[in-house]
């Protein structure tokens, strides 16, 4: 009986902490996916020999990547539940923020995207994906 009580107490302590852990895991997962997609955009621009455009819709919570001929490189990717795009420093064009990568791998408009997890622990709830002029992509908490 004492063992059952100890397990119940340990479970009561652990379960609230688990939701924060899952929120952080989801945030890490989507930021890594976005990071990889931005790197892929640069690679595809060089390989295809044409400009590739990254479009980010903060209000809609999605991004997509296509080349200058309209060929889809990364289909529209929507943020999962409780993950939002809170800020982007890419220039606004119509309703989406846009950047491009030239056929030589250089970024036409440097900027960053900040994504936020409502369920991750405070202090670990944001990640920023930055695209610099040289085409380098980075993630920072």
N, C-alpha and C positions, 0 to 999 in steps of 0.2 A: 504494500500500500504506500509506503514511504517513497519507493522508487517511482510510482505513478505520479505522486504529488511533485516530486523533483522534476520529472519530465514535463509536467504541465506548466510549472513555473518557468522552466527553461524555454519552452515553446512560447509562452506569453511574452517573454522578453525578446525572443528572436524574431517573431513574426512582424512586428512593426518595422524593424530594421531591414527586413527582407524586401519590403516594398521600395524603400530607397535604393537598395542594391539593384533591383530590377530596373528602376527608372534610370539609374546611371548606366547600366548595361545597354539599355535601349538607346540612350543618348550616344554612347561610344559606338554602337553599331551603325547608327545612321550617319554620324559624322565621319566614320571610316569609309562608309559607302560613298558619301559625297566627295570626300578626299580622293578616293580611287576613280570616281567618275570624272573629276576635274583633271586628274593625271591622264586619264584615257582621252579626254578632249584634246590635250596637247599632243599626245601621240598620234591621234587620228588626223589632226591638222597637218602634221609633218608628213605622215604616210600618204594622205590624200592630196597633198599639195594645194590645199585651199583653206580659207579661214573657217574656223569653227566657232559657233556662238553658244554661249551659256546664258540661259534665261532663267531668272529666279522670280517667282511670284510670291512675295511675302504674305499678302492678304489671303491667297489661295493655299499657301503652304506647300508649294511644289517647285521643282526645277526640272529643266530638260536641256538637252544638248543636241544641236544639229549643225550640219555643215552649210556652206554658202549656197549649195544647190538644193537645200531643203531636206537632204537625207538625214533621217533620225539616227543619232549615235547613241544617245541615252534617252529612252522614252520618259515621258513625264513621270517623275517620281514624287509621290506625295508623302509628307511627313506622317509617321505613325501617330496613333493616339497619344496625347499628352506631350508631344514634341512639337514645338513651333519655331518658325523663323522669326526671330525678334528684331534683327537688324541686318541690313546689307548696305555696304558702301559702294556697290557698283552703281553706275549711272542709271537713272530711271528713264525708260523709253516706253511711252504709253503706260501700260499697267504692270510692266515687268522691268526688273533691273537686269541689265545686260552687260556682258563682257565678251570679248572675242579673243581668239588665239590665232595668230597669223600662221601661214604655211611654213614659217621658219621657227615656230614654237614660241614666239614672243607674245605677250599679252597686250591687247589693245587698250584695255582699261583695267588697271590694277584695283583690287578691292578685297572685301572680306564678307563673309556671311556668318552671323552668329545664330546658333540654334540653342533652344532652351528646353529642358525637361521639367515639367511641372511636378513630377514625382521623384526626381533625384534629390539627394540631400542638399541643403543650402551650402553654397560654396563650391559644389561640384555639379551645378545644374546648367552651366553654359559651356559651349565649346565654339571656337571660332576657326573657320577654314579660310585661309588667306591665299590669294593668288597674286604673286608679285610680277613686276614687269618682265623679268627674265623667264617667266613661265614656271617658276618654282611654286609648288603648292605645299602649305604647311597647316598643321592643326595645333591650336593652343587652347588650354583650358581657360 
